[in-house]
């Protein structure tokens, strides 16, 4: 069975994944699942933070440049 041609970007991603698995001392399927859960949680949290920054039009801790009295934690 021949291996399909992969782009340099895909090869780089796969290399990073292999490196992450080696650094994380993954030895079982449970380790892989835990690493996957942590990765997805981090990805979602970053995405939600970015969405909130865009919606409020200022970033977290950027109190000087915001044009509203609202706070990010829901309190004014």
MOPAC internal coordinates of N, CA, C and O (Angstrom, degrees):
PM7 1SCF
backbone

  N    0.0000 0     0.00 0     0.00 0    0    0    0
  C    1.4457 1     0.00 0     0.00 0    1    0    0
  C    1.5272 1   108.14 1     0.00 0    2    1    0
  O    1.2310 1   120.79 1   -52.34 1    3    2    1
  N    1.3072 1   116.10 1   127.66 1    3    2    1
  C    1.4542 1   119.61 1  -177.65 1    5    3    2
  C    1.5264 1   110.98 1   -85.90 1    6    5    3
  O    1.2310 1   121.18 1   -32.24 1    7    6    5
  N    1.2871 1   115.35 1   147.76 1    7    6    5
  C    1.4599 1   122.12 1   178.20 1    9    7    6
  C    1.5196 1   108.20 1   -84.71 1   10    9    7
  O    1.2310 1   120.90 1   -45.16 1   11   10    9
  N    1.3260 1   115.89 1   134.84 1   11   10    9
  C    1.4598 1   118.78 1   179.89 1   13   11   10
  C    1.5196 1   110.25 1   -71.53 1   14   13   11
  O    1.2310 1   121.14 1   -25.51 1   15   14   13
  N    1.2971 1   115.42 1   154.49 1   15   14   13
  C    1.4590 1   120.05 1   178.76 1   17   15   14
  C    1.5215 1   109.33 1   -72.38 1   18   17   15
  O    1.2310 1   121.02 1   -50.38 1   19   18   17
  N    1.3050 1   115.66 1   129.62 1   19   18   17
  C    1.4587 1   121.05 1   179.37 1   21   19   18
  C    1.5181 1   108.96 1  -109.73 1   22   21   19
  O    1.2310 1   121.80 1   -34.01 1   23   22   21
  N    1.3136 1   114.17 1   145.99 1   23   22   21
  C    1.4612 1   119.18 1   178.10 1   25   23   22
  C    1.5220 1   109.03 1   -72.55 1   26   25   23
  O    1.2310 1   119.86 1   -20.23 1   27   26   25
  N    1.3188 1   117.87 1   159.77 1   27   26   25
  C    1.4644 1   120.75 1   177.16 1   29   27   26
  C    1.5328 1   112.07 1   -59.05 1   30   29   27
  O    1.2310 1   120.56 1   145.64 1   31   30   29
  N    1.3373 1   116.54 1   -34.36 1   31   30   29
  C    1.4643 1   119.98 1   179.15 1   33   31   30
  C    1.5249 1   110.87 1   -65.65 1   34   33   31
  O    1.2310 1   120.81 1   137.41 1   35   34   33
  N    1.3265 1   116.06 1   -42.59 1   35   34   33
  C    1.4593 1   120.07 1   179.29 1   37   35   34
  C    1.5238 1   110.90 1   -66.38 1   38   37   35
  O    1.2310 1   120.20 1   139.29 1   39   38   37
  N    1.3105 1   117.21 1   -40.71 1   39   38   37
  C    1.4640 1   120.90 1   177.07 1   41   39   38
  C    1.5284 1   110.67 1   -61.80 1   42   41   39
  O    1.2310 1   120.47 1   139.65 1   43   42   41
  N    1.3348 1   116.70 1   -40.35 1   43   42   41
  C    1.4666 1   120.58 1   178.83 1   45   43   42
  C    1.5244 1   110.72 1   -64.49 1   46   45   43
  O    1.2310 1   120.20 1   136.95 1   47   46   45
  N    1.3429 1   117.23 1   -43.05 1   47   46   45
  C    1.4692 1   121.45 1   177.89 1   49   47   46
  C    1.5180 1   110.62 1   -61.11 1   50   49   47
  O    1.2310 1   120.90 1   134.45 1   51   50   49
  N    1.3297 1   115.88 1   -45.55 1   51   50   49
  C    1.4603 1   119.59 1  -179.74 1   53   51   50
  C    1.5272 1   111.14 1   -63.07 1   54   53   51
  O    1.2310 1   120.42 1   142.67 1   55   54   53
  N    1.3199 1   116.79 1   -37.33 1   55   54   53
  C    1.4651 1   120.53 1   177.17 1   57   55   54
  C    1.5248 1   111.56 1   -63.96 1   58   57   55
  O    1.2310 1   120.87 1   138.66 1   59   58   57
  N    1.3285 1   115.94 1   -41.34 1   59   58   57
  C    1.4641 1   119.85 1   178.41 1   61   59   58
  C    1.5222 1   111.09 1   -65.18 1   62   61   59
  O    1.2310 1   120.48 1   141.73 1   63   62   61
  N    1.3221 1   116.70 1   -38.27 1   63   62   61
  C    1.4651 1   120.42 1   178.46 1   65   63   62
  C    1.5226 1   110.05 1   -64.71 1   66   65   63
  O    1.2310 1   120.46 1   134.77 1   67   66   65
  N    1.3253 1   116.72 1   -45.23 1   67   66   65
  C    1.4736 1   120.19 1   177.89 1   69   67   66
  C    1.5263 1   110.81 1   -59.98 1   70   69   67
  O    1.2310 1   120.85 1   137.05 1   71   70   69
  N    1.3274 1   115.98 1   -42.95 1   71   70   69
  C    1.4621 1   120.89 1   179.50 1   73   71   70
  C    1.5312 1   110.76 1   -62.78 1   74   73   71
  O    1.2310 1   120.35 1   136.82 1   75   74   73
  N    1.3288 1   116.94 1   -43.18 1   75   74   73
  C    1.4593 1   121.43 1   178.57 1   77   75   74
  C    1.5224 1   111.07 1   -61.76 1   78   77   75
  O    1.2310 1   120.37 1   136.73 1   79   78   77
  N    1.3150 1   116.91 1   -43.27 1   79   78   77
  C    1.4626 1   120.28 1   179.36 1   81   79   78
  C    1.5259 1   111.47 1   -63.55 1   82   81   79
  O    1.2310 1   120.30 1   140.86 1   83   82   81
  N    1.3180 1   117.02 1   -39.14 1   83   82   81
  C    1.4593 1   120.01 1   178.59 1   85   83   82
  C    1.5268 1   111.47 1   -68.57 1   86   85   83
  O    1.2310 1   120.21 1   137.78 1   87   86   85
  N    1.3247 1   117.21 1   -42.22 1   87   86   85
  C    1.4644 1   121.22 1  -179.35 1   89   87   86
  C    1.5206 1   111.89 1   -68.19 1   90   89   87
  O    1.2310 1   120.24 1   151.50 1   91   90   89
  N    1.3263 1   117.14 1   -28.50 1   91   90   89
  C    1.4626 1   121.52 1  -176.35 1   93   91   90
  C    1.5199 1   112.51 1   -86.50 1   94   93   91
  O    1.2310 1   119.90 1  -178.17 1   95   94   93
  N    1.3116 1   117.79 1     1.83 1   95   94   93
  C    1.4661 1   122.80 1  -179.13 1   97   95   94
  C    1.5267 1   111.60 1    52.20 1   98   97   95
  O    1.2310 1   120.60 1  -131.30 1   99   98   97
  N    1.3130 1   116.46 1    48.70 1   99   98   97
  C    1.4541 1   121.97 1   178.90 1  101   99   98
  C    1.5188 1   108.57 1   -73.09 1  102  101   99
  O    1.2310 1   121.18 1   -59.02 1  103  102  101
  N    1.3365 1   115.35 1   120.98 1  103  102  101
  C    1.4592 1   119.70 1  -179.18 1  105  103  102
  C    1.5187 1   112.88 1  -125.31 1  106  105  103
  O    1.2310 1   120.24 1   171.46 1  107  106  105
  N    1.3308 1   117.14 1    -8.54 1  107  106  105
  C    1.4622 1   119.27 1  -178.36 1  109  107  106
  C    1.5217 1   109.84 1  -146.05 1  110  109  107
  O    1.2310 1   121.80 1   -10.42 1  111  110  109
  N    1.3265 1   114.15 1   169.58 1  111  110  109
  C    1.4563 1   119.81 1   177.73 1  113  111  110
  C    1.5348 1   109.78 1   -64.97 1  114  113  111
  O    1.2310 1   119.59 1   146.47 1  115  114  113
  N    1.3010 1   118.39 1   -33.53 1  115  114  113
  C    1.4732 1   121.85 1   177.70 1  117  115  114
  C    1.5291 1   110.44 1   -63.00 1  118  117  115
  O    1.2310 1   120.24 1   140.11 1  119  118  117
  N    1.3271 1   117.15 1   -39.89 1  119  118  117
  C    1.4653 1   120.99 1   176.77 1  121  119  118
  C    1.5336 1   110.45 1   -62.11 1  122  121  119
  O    1.2310 1   120.57 1   138.29 1  123  122  121
  N    1.3218 1   116.52 1   -41.71 1  123  122  121
  C    1.4664 1   121.14 1   179.27 1  125  123  122
  C    1.5250 1   109.80 1   -64.36 1  126  125  123
  O    1.2310 1   120.24 1   136.95 1  127  126  125
  N    1.3274 1   117.14 1   -43.05 1  127  126  125
  C    1.4601 1   120.85 1   179.58 1  129  127  126
  C    1.5249 1   111.28 1   -63.04 1  130  129  127
  O    1.2310 1   120.12 1   136.84 1  131  130  129
  N    1.3274 1   117.37 1   -43.16 1  131  130  129
  C    1.4625 1   120.70 1   178.85 1  133  131  130
  C    1.5197 1   111.59 1   -64.19 1  134  133  131
  O    1.2310 1   120.31 1   137.75 1  135  134  133
  N    1.3208 1   117.01 1   -42.25 1  135  134  133
  C    1.4606 1   121.30 1   177.69 1  137  135  134
  C    1.5274 1   110.28 1   -63.55 1  138  137  135
  O    1.2310 1   120.45 1   139.14 1  139  138  137
  N    1.3221 1   116.74 1   -40.86 1  139  138  137
  C    1.4575 1   121.43 1   178.55 1  141  139  138
  C    1.5301 1   110.40 1   -63.91 1  142  141  139
  O    1.2310 1   119.96 1   136.12 1  143  142  141
  N    1.3198 1   117.68 1   -43.88 1  143  142  141
  C    1.4657 1   121.57 1   178.41 1  145  143  142
  C    1.5261 1   111.11 1   -60.44 1  146  145  143
  O    1.2310 1   120.20 1   135.15 1  147  146  145
  N    1.3336 1   117.22 1   -44.85 1  147  146  145
  C    1.4620 1   121.22 1   179.05 1  149  147  146
  C    1.5263 1   110.97 1   -62.86 1  150  149  147
  O    1.2310 1   120.74 1   138.91 1  151  150  149
  N    1.3224 1   116.20 1   -41.09 1  151  150  149
  C    1.4613 1   121.10 1  -179.15 1  153  151  150
  C    1.5252 1   111.03 1   -65.45 1  154  153  151
  O    1.2310 1   120.52 1   134.13 1  155  154  153
  N    1.3276 1   116.61 1   -45.87 1  155  154  153
  C    1.4664 1   120.87 1   179.58 1  157  155  154
  C    1.5260 1   110.19 1   -64.47 1  158  157  155
  O    1.2310 1   120.03 1   137.91 1  159  158  157
  N    1.3318 1   117.55 1   -42.09 1  159  158  157
  C    1.4674 1   121.03 1   179.53 1  161  159  158
  C    1.5274 1   110.60 1   -61.01 1  162  161  159
  O    1.2310 1   120.27 1   136.41 1  163  162  161
  N    1.3134 1   117.08 1   -43.59 1  163  162  161
  C    1.4647 1   121.38 1   179.06 1  165  163  162
  C    1.5252 1   110.49 1   -64.38 1  166  165  163
  O    1.2310 1   120.54 1   136.79 1  167  166  165
  N    1.3186 1   116.57 1   -43.21 1  167  166  165
  C    1.4607 1   121.94 1   179.27 1  169  167  166
  C    1.5295 1   111.04 1   -60.67 1  170  169  167
  O    1.2310 1   120.59 1   132.77 1  171  170  169
  N    1.3386 1   116.48 1   -47.23 1  171  170  169
  C    1.4620 1   120.52 1  -179.61 1  173  171  170
  C    1.5238 1   111.92 1   -65.74 1  174  173  171
  O    1.2310 1   120.53 1   138.24 1  175  174  173
  N    1.3187 1   116.58 1   -41.76 1  175  174  173
  C    1.4652 1   120.20 1   179.76 1  177  175  174
  C    1.5270 1   111.07 1   -62.24 1  178  177  175
  O    1.2310 1   120.35 1   136.09 1  179  178  177
  N    1.3125 1   116.95 1   -43.91 1  179  178  177
  C    1.4683 1   120.38 1   178.20 1  181  179  178
  C    1.5237 1   111.36 1   -64.06 1  182  181  179
  O    1.2310 1   120.71 1   139.76 1  183  182  181
  N    1.3340 1   116.25 1   -40.24 1  183  182  181
  C    1.4549 1   119.97 1   178.50 1  185  183  182
  C    1.5210 1   112.17 1   -64.38 1  186  185  183
  O    1.2310 1   120.42 1   136.53 1  187  186  185
  N    1.3342 1   116.80 1   -43.47 1  187  186  185
  C    1.4617 1   120.35 1   179.21 1  189  187  186
  C    1.5241 1   111.58 1   -66.72 1  190  189  187
  O    1.2310 1   120.37 1   141.41 1  191  190  189
  N    1.3300 1   116.90 1   -38.59 1  191  190  189
  C    1.4713 1   119.82 1   176.35 1  193  191  190
  C    1.5243 1   110.85 1   -62.29 1  194  193  191
  O    1.2310 1   120.31 1   138.26 1  195  194  193
  N    1.3271 1   117.02 1   -41.74 1  195  194  193
  C    1.4625 1   120.94 1   179.06 1  197  195  194
  C    1.5224 1   110.95 1   -65.54 1  198  197  195
  O    1.2310 1   120.68 1   140.11 1  199  198  197
  N    1.3261 1   116.30 1   -39.89 1  199  198  197
  C    1.4589 1   120.18 1   178.49 1  201  199  198
  C    1.5288 1   110.76 1   -64.25 1  202  201  199
  O    1.2310 1   120.36 1   139.84 1  203  202  201
  N    1.3165 1   116.93 1   -40.16 1  203  202  201
  C    1.4595 1   121.21 1   178.54 1  205  203  202
  C    1.5279 1   110.58 1   -66.40 1  206  205  203
  O    1.2310 1   120.13 1   138.24 1  207  206  205
  N    1.3272 1   117.36 1   -41.76 1  207  206  205
  C    1.4700 1   120.86 1   176.35 1  209  207  206
  C    1.5260 1   110.60 1   -57.46 1  210  209  207
  O    1.2310 1   120.79 1   135.55 1  211  210  209
  N    1.3238 1   116.09 1   -44.45 1  211  210  209
  C    1.4607 1   120.41 1  -178.07 1  213  211  210
  C    1.5307 1   111.05 1   -68.00 1  214  213  211
  O    1.2310 1   120.45 1   138.77 1  215  214  213
  N    1.3179 1   116.74 1   -41.23 1  215  214  213
  C    1.4628 1   120.52 1  -178.39 1  217  215  214
  C    1.5284 1   111.57 1   -67.21 1  218  217  215
  O    1.2310 1   120.31 1   137.72 1  219  218  217
  N    1.3264 1   117.01 1   -42.28 1  219  218  217
  C    1.4655 1   120.88 1  -178.13 1  221  219  218
  C    1.5187 1   112.85 1   -83.84 1  222  221  219
  O    1.2310 1   120.67 1   164.70 1  223  222  221
  N    1.3296 1   116.33 1   -15.30 1  223  222  221
  C    1.4625 1   123.88 1   179.27 1  225  223  222
  C    1.5305 1   113.53 1    66.83 1  226  225  223
  O    1.2310 1   120.66 1  -154.63 1  227  226  225
  N    1.3231 1   116.34 1    25.37 1  227  226  225
  C    1.4689 1   121.55 1   169.11 1  229  227  226
  C    1.5229 1   107.94 1  -155.40 1  230  229  227
  O    1.2310 1   120.58 1   -27.36 1  231  230  229
  N    1.3167 1   116.49 1   152.64 1  231  230  229
  C    1.4521 1   120.41 1  -177.40 1  233  231  230
  C    1.5176 1   110.60 1   -89.05 1  234  233  231
  O    1.2310 1   121.70 1   -15.16 1  235  234  233
  N    1.3081 1   114.36 1   164.84 1  235  234  233
  C    1.4621 1   120.32 1   177.93 1  237  235  234
  C    1.5297 1   108.99 1   -58.90 1  238  237  235
  O    1.2310 1   120.53 1   -42.07 1  239  238  237
  N    1.3038 1   116.59 1   137.93 1  239  238  237
  C    1.4710 1   125.00 1   179.68 1  241  239  238
  C    1.5280 1   113.52 1    70.35 1  242  241  239
  O    1.2310 1   119.43 1  -170.19 1  243  242  241
  N    1.3236 1   118.70 1     9.81 1  243  242  241
  C    1.4657 1   122.20 1   178.96 1  245  243  242
  C    1.5329 1   108.74 1  -102.28 1  246  245  243
  O    1.2310 1   120.73 1  -113.40 1  247  246  245
  N    1.3083 1   116.21 1    66.60 1  247  246  245
  C    1.4552 1   121.30 1  -174.38 1  249  247  246
  C    1.5254 1   112.79 1   -74.45 1  250  249  247
  O    1.2310 1   119.80 1   155.71 1  251  250  249
  N    1.2983 1   117.98 1   -24.29 1  251  250  249
  C    1.4637 1   121.19 1  -176.96 1  253  251  250
  C    1.5264 1   112.05 1   -72.42 1  254  253  251
  O    1.2310 1   119.96 1   148.12 1  255  254  253
  N    1.3312 1   117.68 1   -31.88 1  255  254  253
  C    1.4579 1   120.87 1  -173.98 1  257  255  254
  C    1.5245 1   113.92 1   -99.39 1  258  257  255
  O    1.2310 1   119.60 1  -178.07 1  259  258  257
  N    1.3101 1   118.37 1     1.93 1  259  258  257
  C    1.4579 1   118.40 1  -179.78 1  261  259  258
  C    1.5190 1   110.32 1   -81.09 1  262  261  259
  O    1.2310 1   121.21 1   -32.30 1  263  262  261
  N    1.3342 1   115.30 1   147.70 1  263  262  261
  C    1.4581 1   120.87 1  -177.00 1  265  263  262
  C    1.5194 1   111.20 1  -111.03 1  266  265  263
  O    1.2310 1   120.19 1  -146.84 1  267  266  265
  N    1.3274 1   117.23 1    33.16 1  267  266  265
  C    1.4606 1   122.43 1  -179.27 1  269  267  266
  C    1.5156 1   109.47 1  -147.06 1  270  269  267
  O    1.2310 1   121.04 1   -18.67 1  271  270  269
  N    1.3193 1   115.61 1   161.33 1  271  270  269
  C    1.4640 1   120.15 1   177.00 1  273  271  270
  C    1.5235 1   111.70 1   -91.80 1  274  273  271
  O    1.2310 1   120.13 1   172.72 1  275  274  273
  N    1.3211 1   117.36 1    -7.28 1  275  274  273
  C    1.4559 1   120.91 1  -179.19 1  277  275  274
  C    1.5221 1   111.37 1   -70.19 1  278  277  275
  O    1.2310 1   120.98 1   -33.44 1  279  278  277
  N    1.3265 1   115.73 1   146.56 1  279  278  277
  C    1.4513 1   121.22 1   176.10 1  281  279  278
  C    1.5257 1   109.26 1  -104.88 1  282  281  279
  O    1.2310 1   120.45 1   -21.41 1  283  282  281
  N    1.2932 1   116.75 1   158.59 1  283  282  281
  C    1.4583 1   121.11 1  -178.08 1  285  283  282
  C    1.5304 1   112.45 1   -70.35 1  286  285  283
  O    1.2310 1   119.83 1   159.28 1  287  286  285
  N    1.3215 1   117.93 1   -20.72 1  287  286  285
  C    1.4463 1   120.12 1  -178.41 1  289  287  286
  C    1.5235 1   112.75 1   -89.29 1  290  289  287
  O    1.2310 1   119.58 1  -175.57 1  291  290  289
  N    1.3274 1   118.41 1     4.43 1  291  290  289
  C    1.4482 1   121.86 1   176.73 1  293  291  290
  C    1.5091 1   114.47 1    92.88 1  294  293  291
  O    1.2310 1   120.13 1   178.69 1  295  294  293
  N    1.3044 1   117.37 1    -1.31 1  295  294  293
  C    1.4615 1   121.00 1   178.15 1  297  295  294
  C    1.5214 1   109.82 1  -108.74 1  298  297  295
  O    1.2310 1   120.70 1   -35.13 1  299  298  297
  N    1.3130 1   116.26 1   144.87 1  299  298  297
  C    1.4686 1   120.07 1   179.99 1  301  299  298
  C    1.5124 1   109.74 1   -99.78 1  302  301  299
  O    1.2310 1   120.10 1   180.00 1  303  302  301

